[in-house]
Amino acid sequence: MLDKTFDPKSAEPRLYEMWESSGLFAPRAALPTDGAADAYSIVIPPPNVTGSLHIGHALNNTLQDVLARYHRMKGKAVLWLPGTDHAGIATQMVVERQLAAAGNVSRRDMGRDAFVDTVWKWKAESGGTIVRQLRRLGASCDWSRERFTLDEGLSAAVRKVFVQLHKEGLIYRDKRLVNWDPHFQTAISDLEVEQKEVDGAYWHFAYPLADGVTYEHPAAFDDDGKATEWETRDYIVVATTRPETMLGDTGVAVHPDDERYASIVGKAVILPITGRRIPIVADEYADPTKGSGAVKITPAHDFNDFQVGKRAGLAALNIMDAFGRIIAAERIDARYDAATGNYNDFGSSSIWKEEEWRALDAIPHDLQGLDRFAARKAIVARAEEEGWLKQIEKTRHMVPHGDRSGVVIEPWLTDQWYVDAKTLAQPALKAVEQGDTVFEPKSYEKIYFEWLRNIEPWCISRQLWWGHRIPAWYGPDGQIFVAETEAEAQAQAGNLPLTQDEDVLDTWFSSALWPFSTMGWPEKTEDLARFYPTSDLVTAADIIFFWVARMMMMGLHFTGEAPFKRVIINGLVRDEKGQKMSKSKGNVIDPLNIIDEVGADALRFTMAILSGTRDIKLSKQRIEGYRNFGTKLWNAARFAQMNEARRVAGFDPAGVDQTINRWIRGELTKAERAVSSALEAGRFDEAASALYRFVWNVFCDWYLELAKPVFNGADEAARAETRAMTAWVLDQTLKLMHSVMPFITEELWDQLADQGAARAEPMLLGARWPELPDAFVDAAAEGEIGWLVDLVTEIRQLRAEMNVPPSAKPPLAFVAPDAATAERMARHRELILTLGRVSSLDTASAAPSGAVTFVTGGATAALSLADIIDLSAERARLSKEIAAFDSDIAHVDKKLGNPNFVARAAAEVVEEQRQKKAEAEAGKVRLQAALDRLSAL
């Protein structure tokens, strides 16, 4: 006999071990008649090797597992390929912190080789945490094929791709601005930059015009904004939030249509502190409506300024070193090359003109070597002392920070390796435009298109030690030799001594190859031939740019095919109020804690049924609610077991006679169609909703209730058929449920294995999906049971609305029923009396006095309530509740009618109010109908 409740804590580890040891996570062997169509493949978005399971992982991997289990049960050869990403900066940070905590030397003291060896040891001992946690979620990955982005096979693929793209001119070295992290001393991607709002200021500085030039500037304005007074100025006012960057200013920009400055475009200003002359240029980037309309241009330390500088031909002066300090003169002088008369760029291999470096030498010595923020204070103090500080405007503004280091990111001009992403993007655009790869939901294609159509060169080098070292070697005069191995590079270089590039590749570079490198490319492996292109990719919207698009670019370029046929974008999990989860807010839901408390199935079902929205509002209460759904299924199985519902050898559901059995057979078929259709379309919420409706509302609430009188009746043939049918439906239901709630369904499958005839399928994991014929849907049985269900539902709803006590049993009468209704009344009399909790079932020529009437199945029925409830009290109660709804509606209308509320409130708050109003209006309609019925008595 089944236990009273399902215990996930004891069952889940046992069941997962059984699954993994069965070998069924691996793809089925191909049958002689099977071709590529029998394969279904999906690659896991590789989590960071440093990571642990968070709620986003729980959602994403649940959806992948639902697909893998479903297609496996459909008989396909399923490969769900797992793995982890080496996560360069995150892993290096973790190991460095551990070294520091243990009192060990720093990585720079250790040296590169020793440090990398230490990281590999850490990975072997501690790098598998998230993989173990994915098992707890029930992930049915083929762990025998688990990959790591620094595996030797994947590393070989990375080197081959780099070398080939370099030969094709699609990888090159260039001096451009990057997001520079002064703490880790590396370039980082936009994804690793976190914008934070901080207190700051706009410092307004006066830059004096050179050569005694002056111009007329408005000094007063009328009500229409026209200048009424003018003043002669010999300076331009610029505003900046980063005074320290003025040391690298190489121009001042004004808008070409700004009449205030038209006379001085092409003139020069003297840069305060350094005394350098810098030109005044016209560029549309300058906004005449903001501040003075003039902006300082620092091409080496601002992304917008860099573009202005390119358009205007301004020099780009990098005035900071890798630590975010103002460059010191001795460092500049130390790089002077007497043979060429040029200076090597600090921190890179580029050569700069002597006059540009001498501009840096003009920086006052008391600022040289200062941290950028100390330099800021010193510059502001000097500006105030010397009188060219005109105003300090306090503000709050967004400042980029490293998401791991927490320090302010510095736009920094440096030599890096780049990919010509624009060229690679064209086939990736075409593949989605012509439908080779589709997005679900389709609206996400817009994000994909917008980014690829405006794509910039992709910086792929990182100044780290952990990662794929760039396969480039340098000769003594800066010659570059790119090759897959050092031996090949040396063969190119001849007798020249070589030094390998110190940098490693951006982790997104190796991840971009993930769909095909994990299957053995560039070797022509069986897996590559059978499972590439993959079928689906399930991932989050925030990495459409960083990962999805790059996989498309690389997959198309190196294999000629898009790496996946469909991209399913999952939503963002927020808290129950729609707020983003964060530790600081204390609203983070830890999936591992949830699994400990209520089991993996409840979490998985919640993730699936809520997955249809972009922002998933999640609460612990909702998860606990869906645990009750699992309990409902368990109790249904116990009920069937107690009523001796067992499998019968040779039982054929096509031959059942009982109306309820023909009806449930059809309802099961419709449920299977709905679930299959939803999963094929990637609509996990629709699949979960269909399962919920069938299991809870149809099978448990109606079929088993309708079966009770049969189980307890004297008709042995009907009882035997209904027992066999119940066992058969339960088996099929477990199959339908398995992909979403695998643990409880597998446990029931196992526990009920000895209930009657033996099954051919020992484990649900390897069972076949139900294939039910259309003929199982019986219109006559559906009409008959549908009539009964509608009748009882109407009676129950009336009882609830009229506040009829549970113990009361009012009489029920049909008013002048037709022959078909009369026959149904007779056939189902006992069920109507029991399920509707009515004292009698009769016919009448007219509705009895004191009865509430309703229409069901085209016939009028009357429920006599006058002698059971206090009509006056119920009218008063309903009127009071309707008034409460009116008050709620008016309160919401007042909010929604306030333009300030609609404009300023968060979108989710406004939507919540609209939903609240809709619910109140629906409740009012329902209660008003009940009141109208009472008033008619």
N, C-alpha and C positions, 0 to 999 in steps of 0.2 A: 504494500500500500504506500502511496506517495506520502511524504511528510506533509504536515499542515502548511508549511511555508517553504519557499525556495531560499536556500542559504548561499548567496553568491560568494561569500568569503571562502567557503570550503570548496564550492563547485568550480569556480572559475579557474584556479590554477590547475586543478586536475583535468578539466576539459581541455584547456589550452595545451597541456603536455600531451594529451591524447591526440589532438589534432596535429601538432607539430611532428610527433613521432610517426604518424600515419603516412607521411609523405604526400598527402593530398594538397599541400600548399604549392607543390611544384606543378607545372603544366602537365596535363594529360599527354601521354604519348600520342603522336599523330597516327591516325588510322590510314590504311592504304588509300582509302577514297577521300581522305581529308585534304583540302588545300589550304591556302592562306585564310580562307573564310572561317575556318574552325578556330582561329586564334583570336584571343582578346588579350591585349597587353596595356599596361599602365605603369609608368615609373613614378615612384614616390618623390615629391618635392623634398630633396635631401635636407633634413634638419641639421643645424649646427652640431658638430660632435661635442660641443660644450653644453648643449642644451638639455632641458628637461621638459616634459610634456606640459604645455599650457593649453588653455581652452581653445585657442585657434587651431593647434595641432589636433585636439580632440575632434573638432568639427571636420577639418579637412581629411583626416585619416578615417574617420567614420564613413564619410561619403565614399572614399576610395574602396573601403572594405565592403560596403554594400554592393558596389558595382562588381568587385572581384568575386564575391560569394554568389551573386545572382548569375553572372555569366558562367561561373564554374558549374552551377546546378543546371544551366541550360545546355551543358555538354561541351562547352568550348574548352580549348586548351588555354588556360588563364595564366598569364605571367604578371604578377604584381611584384615589380622589382624594387627592393628596398636599398637604402644606403644612407650615408651621412656625408656632410660637407666639412672640409677641414677648417673652414671659418678662420682664415688667416689672422686677422687682428684680434678676434675674440679669444681664440685659443692661445695666442701669444700672451695676451693680457692675463688669462687665467694662470698660466704657468709662471709668468713673471711675479705675480702676486704670491703664488705658493713659494717661490724661491725666497722672496723677501720675508714672508711670514716665518719661514724656517731658518732665517738668518744666513742664507746662502749668498754667494756673490751674485751680482747682476748678470744679465745675459751678455752685456758688452765685456764684462770682466771674464766671463766664461769663454767667449769666442763663439763664432757661428756654429761650427760643427758640434761642439759639446752641447750648446743650447738646443739645437735641433734634435740631437739624440735624447735629451731630457724630455722634449715635447713628445717624441715617439713613445717613450716609456710611460708618460702620463696618459697618452691615448690608449695604450694597451691596458692600463689599469683602471682608468676612470672614464674613458671616452664612450662607453656603451650604455650610459644611463638611459638615454631616451629610447634606445632600441628595446631595452627591457621594459620600459614603460609602455611602448606601443603594443607589446604583447599583452599587457594588462588590459588594454582597450579592446583586444580581440583581433588585432590586425593579422590577416591571413596571408602575409607576404611570403614569398619563396626565399627564406632566409639563407638557403644554400647558395643563392646568387647575390648575396649582400655585397655592395660595393662601397668604396671610400674614395673621395675625389683625389686622394694622393696615392691610390693603388698604383702599382707599377704599370699595369695595363692602361689605366686612365692617364697616367703621366706621359706614357709614350704617345698617346693620342693627342695630348696637349702640345707636346713638342712638334709633332708632325703638322698640326694645324697652324701653329705659330710660324714655322718655317715656310710652309706653303703660302700663307697669306703674305708673308714678307716678300717672297719671290714675286708674288702677283702685284706687289705695290699696295696692298691693302692693310699692311701693318708698317708703321714708320715711326721715326723718332722726331719729336717736335717740342718747341718751347711754347707752352701755353699756360693759362691760369688753371689751377686745380684747387679743390678744397683741401687745405693743408692742416693736419692735426699736429700742433707743436708738441703735444705730450708724447704721442707715439712716433712723431717725426715721419709721417707718411701721408701721401695723398689718400683720400678716402672718397667713396662714391656719394652721390646725392642721397642714396638710401640710408647712409650712415650719418647723415647730418640731421640734427633735430633743431627745429626753430623754436626758440624760447622768447617769450615777451619779458623784457627786463626794463628797469628804470635807467634812463639815459638822458642825453641832452643833445641839442643842436647848438654847436658853437659857431657863432657868426664872426668871421674874420674879414678884415679889410686887406685886400691885396693891392698895393700901390701900382698905378700905371707907370710904365717905363717912359723915358725920354720926354718927360714933362707933358705928356698927353692928358687932356681933360675931355669931359663930355657932359652934356646936360641930362640930369636925372630928375624925374618927378619928385616933388617934395610934399605936395598936398593935392587932394582930390575932392570933386564935388559928389553929390549923391548918386550920380550916374556912373561914377568911377572914372571920370575924365580928369586929367591933370589940370590943376589950376595954378600951381606954383612949381617952379623948377629951381634946381640948384646945380652948381658946377661941382663936379666931383673929379678927383684925381686918383680914385681907387674903385675897385669892384668888391662887393661883399659876397662872400661865398659861405655856405653853411655846411657843416659836416658833423657826423656822429663819431668820427674817428680822426681826431686831429693828428695823431701820430703818422697817418699816411701822407700828410701834406709834404713830408720830406721827399716823397717820390712823385709829387705832382709834376706833370710835364705839359699841362695846358689848363686853360679855363674855357668852358663851353657855354655859349648862349644860343638861344633858338634863332634860326635864320630870319624869322619873321618878327622878332622882338625889336621894335623901333628904338627902344631905350639904348640898345647897344650897337645899332647898325653902324654908327660912325667909328667904332673902335675894333670891329672884327678885323683880324689880321695884325692888330697891334700886339703889344706884349705887356705883361705885368712882371713885377719883381716878386719872387717868392719870398715871403718873410722867413727869417732865420738863416736860410742858405744864401740869399741874394742872387739866386739864379733867375735869368730871364726865361719866361715861358709864354707861349703864344696864346692869344684869344682866338678861338675857332668857333664856327657856326655849326651846330649839329641839332637835329630834332629831338635828341635825347633830353636836352635841357627844357624844362617845363616853365614857361613864363608865369604860370599861375602859382608856382610854389616858391616861397621865400623871395629872394631877390631875382630869381630867374637865371642866375649864373651858378654853374656848378664846377667845382674843381675836378680835374681828370687825373686819376692815378691808375694808369693802365695795368701796372703790375700787382695791384692789390684790390681790384674791384672788377667783377665780371662785366658789368655794363660799361665801365670805363675802358676796359680792354677793347671792346668793340668800337667805342668812340675813337680810341687811340689808333686803331687800324684804319678807320675811315679817314682820320685827319692826318695820318702819318706821324703821330707822336711817338716818342721813345717810351719804352717801358722799363722803368727803373725799379729793380727789386731791392727795397731798402731794409729787408729783414733777412735774418738767417733762419735755419731750420728750427731753431728753438723759439722763434718769435721775438728775437732781440734785434735792435737796430744795429746794422752792420758797422763794424769797427774799421777804422782806416788801416790798421796794421794787417787786418785780414785781406783787405783789398790789395795793399801793396805786396803782400806775400804771394799774390797770384800774378804778378807782372811777368810777362814773357819778353825779355830783352830782345830776343831774336825777331819777334814780330811787332813789338811795340803795342801789343794788345794785352788784355786781362782776361783770365779764365773766370767764368761766372762762378760765384761762390756756391758750392754745393752742386755743381753740374759740370758737364763737359763742354758747354758752349763757349765760344770766343766772342767777346764784346769789344766794341770800339773804345779806344782810350778816352775819348771825350765823355762817353757815357759813364765810365767808371770815375772819371774826375768829378763828375756831377755828384756822385755819391761821396767823394772825398770832401765836398763842401759842407757836409753835415757837421754841425758843431761837435767838438770832441766831448763835451760834457753829456751829449745825448748818445754817443756811440757806445754800443754794448749794453744799453739799458733795455730792460724788458719793455715790450710795446706799451703796456699800461702805465708803467713808470714814465716812459717817454711822453705819453699823453698828458699826464699831470704837469710835467716839466714844460711842455710846449704851451699849454693853457696859461700856466703861471707867467711865462715869458710874454705871451701875447697881452696879458692884462697889464703887466709891468711896462711894456713898450707902447701900449695904447692902440694896438690893432685888433684887440678883442672888442667887438661892437655889442654883442648880446649873447646871453646864455639862455636858451629856451629849453626848459625841462620837458621831457617826453617819455613815453613808454613805447618801445619799438621792438621788433623781432630781430634777434641776433642768432646766427647759426652756431650750434655747439656740436661737438663730437658726441654721438649717442653713447659711446662707451667711456671715453676719457672724461667727458663733461667739460672740457675746456672750449673756449671760443675758437671757432675755426677761422683760419686766415686764408683768404684768397691769395695764392702765392704763385709767382711765375717761376717755372722750373722745367727742365727737360724731362719728358716722360715718353713712354711708348703709347701709341694710339692705333686704334683700328678705324679704317675708313667705313664707318657705320652707314653712311648715306648710300654708298654703293651696294653694300650687303642688304640694305633695307628694301631695295626695290623688288626683288623676288618675294620677300616676306610680305610685302604689301599686296602683291598680285595674288599670292596664294589664298589670302583671306578674301580679297575682292571677288575672286572667281569661285569661292566656295570650297576649295580644297581642304581648308581648315575652317571650322565654324566655331563661334563663341556662343555659349549658353550661360546667361541670357545674351541675346544678340546685341543689346545696348552697349555691352563692353567693347564691341568692335570699334566704337567711336574713340575710346581712349587709346586703343592700339593704333588706329590710323593716325590720330592727331600727333602722337609721339613720334611714330616712324616718319611721318611726312616733314617733321621739323627736327629731325635727329641731328645731334652734334657729334663730332669725333669722340670716340669712346676711349677714355684713358684707362689703360689696362695694367700699368705698372704700379707696384706698391713697394714702399721702402721698409719691408719687413724681412724676417728670416724664415718664417714658417709659411711654406707654400711652394708652388711650382716656380723654381728659379728660371728666370728668363734665359732662353738658349741663345744668348748673344755674347760674343767675346770681343774685347777691344785690344787693338795693337797699340804700340807706344805713341803713335801720332794721332790716336783717336779713330783709326779705321775700325769699322764694325764688321764682324764676321758672324753671320747667323747660320746655325746648323743644329741638327738634332743631337749631335754628340760633340764632345770636345775634340775628339780625334778628327771628325769631319771639318770642324772649324780650323784646326791646326793645318789640315791639308790645304785649306783655302789660303791660309796665311803664310804658308811656307815656313821660313825660319824665324819669323817674327815671334817674340814672346807675347803671350796672350793672357788677359785677365778677364774672367767671366763677370758679366753684369751682376751687381750686388742685389738688384731688385727681384721681387717675385711678382707673379701675375695676380691680378684681381681675382678673387674667388669666383666671381660671376663668369670669368672666362672659361674655367674648367666646367662650371655648372652649365654653361651654354651647350656643351657637348654631351650632356648627361644622357639623353635618350638613345644615342647611338654608341657612345664610348663605353657605356656600361654593358653593351651587348657584344663587345669585342672588336668594334671598329678600331683600326683600319683593316684588321683581318676579316676575311669573309666567313664569318662563323654561322653555324646553324641557327643560333638565336637571332642574329641580325636578319637572316633571310626569312625567318618565320614570324618574328615579332615586331619588326620595324617596317614601316612607321607604326608607332603605337596607336592604340584606339582612342584613348581619352587621356586628358591631363586635368587634374582637379587641383586648383590653386586659388590663391587670394588675389584680389584686384590690385593690391599695392605693389605686386611684383610683375604686373603685365609688362612694364617697361624693362625692368632689370633682368628678368629671367625669360618670360614667355617669348618676347620679341627676339631676344638674343638666341634662344634655342631655334626659333624659326629661321633666323638668318644663317646660323651655322649648319643646321640640318639641311636646308635647301642647298647651300653652297657645297657641302662635302658629300652629300648622298644623292642630291638631285630630287629629294622628296621632303615634303613638310613632315616634321617629326611626330605629329599627332593629327588625327582627323577632327577631333573636337576638344575645345577648351571649356571646361565647366568652372565658372568662377563662383566660389562660395562667399557668403556675406561676412560682415564683421560682427563678432560677438560683443554685445554691450550688456550693461546691467539692465535690470528690470525697468529703470527710468529712461533708458536709451543713452546713458552716459558711457563714455569710453572707460573701460576698466583700467585702473591704475593702483599701484600699491599705496600711493599717497592718499588716494580717496578711500582706501580700505574696502573697495567693492570688487576685488578680484575673486573669481571663483576658480579654485584649484581642482582640476579634473581628477587628480589622484585622490584627493580627500573625498570627492563625490563617489568615486568608485569604491573607496573604503566603506562609505556609509550606506550607499543604496545599490551598489553594483554597477558594472559597466553597461548592462542592457538599458537601464533607465536613462543614463547619460546619452547613449547612442540614439535611442528612440527620440529623445528630446532634440538632439542635434538635427536629426533627419526631419522631424515634423516642423521645425522652426526654420529650416534652411531656405525657404522660398523667398525670404526678404533680404534686402541688402544689409540692413542693420537688424541683427537678431537680438531681441530683448530677452535676456536669460535671467532666471532667478532659481535659487535652490528649491523654492516651493514648486515650481513647474516641473523640475526634475523629479522631485518626490511624487508629484501627481502621476507622472508616467511610470513610476515604479508600481503604482496601483494598477496600471494596465497590465503589467507583467503578472501581478498577483491575481488579477481577474482571469488571465489565461491559465495560470496554475490551478486555481479553484475549479475552473471548468473541467480541466483534466481529472481532478480528484472526483468531481461529481460524476463524470463519465465512468470512472473506475468503480465508484461505489454502486453505480447502477449496472455494472457488469457489461459495459460497452467494450467489446473486444473485437479485434480483427477476425474476420472469418475467411478461411481459405476459399478462393474462387468467387468471393463476393463481387458482384458487378453492379455498380451504382446506376447503370443505365436501366436496370430492370426493376427498380423499386416501385411499389404501388402506393404507399401512403402519401397523402398530399403534402404533409410537412417535409417528408424526405425528398420528394420531387422539387419542392420549393427551395430547400437548403442547398440541394445540388445545383440549382440554377443560380442562387445567390453566391455560392462559392465560385462558380464559373465567372460570373460578372466581376467578382472581387479579383480573381486571378488576372482577368483581362485588364482591369484598371491598374493593378500593381505592375504588371509586365509593361504596359504601355508607358506608365510614368517612369519606370526605371530605364527603359530604352531611351526615353527623352531626357534623362538626367533630372527629372522633377522629383526629387527625394521627398519633398513635403507632401506632394500628391500621393505618392506611394504609401507613406506612413499614414496619411489621413484615411486612405482606402482600407488599409489594414485595421486601423482603429475602429472604423465604422463597422466593418464586417465582424471582427472578433467580439467587440463589446456590444454593439447595438443589435447585430443580427444573430450571431451564433450563441452568445451567452444570454442576452436579455430576451430573445424571442425563441430561437430554436429549442434551447434546452428547457425553457419554460413550457413550450408547447409539447415537448417530449415527455415531461413528467407524468401526465395522465396516461400516456402510452406505456411508460415503464411500469406504472403501478396498476395498469389495467389487466383485464382477463384475456385479451386477444393475444394469444401466444405468437401468432405469425407476425402481427404488427409489432409486438415487442421485440422479437428477434431481428426483424428488418431494421427497426429504429436503433437498436443497439449496434448492429453492424455498421449502419450509416453514420452513427455518431463517432465510432472509432475511425471510420474512413475519413470523415470530414476533419476530425482532429488531426490525423496524420497529414492531410493536405494543408491544413492551416499552419502546422508547424513548419512545413516546407516554405510556405509563403512568408512566414514571419522570420525565418532563419537569418536572412541577410542583414536585417536590421537589429534583431535581438538574438544573437547566435547562442549565448550561453544558456539561457533558460529553455530555449527550444531544443538545444542538443541534450540538455539534462532530461527533459520530458521524453524525448525520443529514446534515450537510453533507458530511463526508468520504466517506460511502457513497452519495452522491447518484448517482454514475455507475456504480454496481454493478448492472447489469442494466437492466430496464425503467425508464423515467422515472417519477418520482412526480408526482402532481398538486399536492402541497403542498411548496413550496420551503423553508419554514421550519417547524420544530416549533412555534414560538410561535403560528403561525396554523393548525396542523393540527387535525383533528377527533379527538375522543376515540374510542377503539375502541368500536364497537357490535357486540357478538358475540352471535349467537343462542344460546338455551339448547340447541339441538340439537347444538351443538359439543361438549357434554359427552357422551362415549361411555362408557357403563357397562362394556361388554365390554373396551374398550381400557384403561380405568382399572383394572379387575380384573386384567388380564393384566400390565400394567407394574407395578401396585402389588405383585403377587406377587413379581416379579423384584426390585423395589427393596427390599421387606421382607427377602427372602432374603439379598441381598448385604449389606444393613445389619446383619443378625444375624451373618453370618459375620465382618464387619469388627469388630463389637463384641466377639465372642468372641476373635478374634485379639488385640485390644488388652487385654482383661481377662486372658488367659492368657499375655501377654507373648510371643506367637509372633513370631519374627524376621521382618522384612519379606521376606527372600529365601526363606523356607520356604513350601512349597506342600503343605499336608496334603490327603489324599484326602477327598472328600465323598460321602456316600451317603444316599439316601432310603430309609427303612425301610417296606417294603410300600406304596409309593405307589398311590393310586387312578389311574384312567385319565386324569383331567384333569391331575393333577400330572405323570404320566409324559409326557403330550403337551407340557406346558410345559417340562419338562426337555429334551426333544428339540429344541423350537423355539429355546430360548435357551441351549443347551449352551455355545456359544463365549463368549457374554457372561458366563455364570456362571463359567467357567474363568478368564476374563480379569479381570473386575471383582472376583471373590471371591478371586483368587490361590490357587486350589486346583489340585491336580495331576490329579484325575480326578473324574468325576461318574457314579456308578453307583447301582443299586438293591440292596437287601439285605433278606433276610427278618427279620433282627434286627440290632440295633446292633453293629458290630464291637467287639471287645475294645479297650480303650484309647481309645474315642471319646467325645466330649462330645456329648450330644444336646440338641436344641432343637426347638421346634415353630414352624412358619411356614406360613401359609396353610392351616391345618388338617392339615398333614402333618408327620411326624417326620423330622428330618434328623440325621445324625451326622457330626461332624468328628473325624477320627482325629488325636490329638495326642500319644499316649503315646510315640511314637518321635521326636517333634520337640522336646518340651520336657522339662525335668527336673521331674517331677511333685512330688517332695519339696521341691525348692527353691521351686517356685511356690506350693505350699501354705504354706510358711513365709513367703514374701513377702506373700501375701494375708492371712495371719493377723496379720503385723506391721502391715500397713496398716489392717486392721480395728481392731486395738488402738489405733492412732494416732487413728482416728476416735472410738473409745470415750473416749479421753483428752480429745479436744476437746469432746465432748458433755458429759462430766462437768465440765470446766472452765467451760463456759457455764452449765450447770445450777446450779453453785455461785454464779455471779454473779446469775442470774435468780432464784435462791431467796433472795437477800439483799434484804429489803424496803428497806434503805437505798439500795442500788444502784438499784433500780427507781424509787424515789421521787426520788432526787437527780440521777441521770444524765439527760442530755439525751434527749429522746424518740428522736432519730435514732440515738443510741448504743445505747439499749435495743433498738430495732428491728434494728440491725445485728447485735447478739448473737443475736437470735431467728432472723434469716436465716442466720447462721453455723451455728447448731444444725440448722436444717432442711437445709442443704446437707450437713452432716456425716452426718446420719441417712440422707439419700438415697444418699450415697456408700457408707455402710456396707451398706445393703441390696443395692446392686449388687455389691459385692465379696463379700458373704456368699453370694449366689447363685452367683457364680463358684467360690467355695471349695467349696460343696456339690456343684457339678458335678465338680470335681476329686476330691473325696472319694469320689464314686460310681464312679470309674474302677477 
